[in-house]
C-alpha cells in the first residue's frame, strides 16, 4: 500500500510530505512515476512530495497517515532505511529535497 504523511516538512519556503510503500520499492517507484515525480526525489526509502502534489497523490490512491504510522509501517515491512551520516554541506548548498 502507498502511504503519505501530511506536508509538514519545511525546506526553502515549501512544505513536503513523505511518500512510501509498505509493500516494496518497486510499488513505490511505479506510483511515483505515474504521478510524475522525478527519480531525484527518491531518498532511499521515500519520495519527498511537494505540498501542491499531495491531493494528487491521495486521489491516485495514497493512504494518508500520521508520520509515526508511516515509519512504523516502513519498519514492519523491512523497508526503512537507516539514516547514515551525511557529508558536510558546502556554503551555499541547500540540502533541500530534490523536487522540481
ABEGO torsion letter per residue (X at the ends): XBBBBBBABBBGGBBBBBBBBAABAAAAAAAAAAAGBBAAABBGABBBBBAAAAAAAAAAGBBBBBAAAAAAAAAAAGABBBBBBBBBBBBGBAGBBBBX
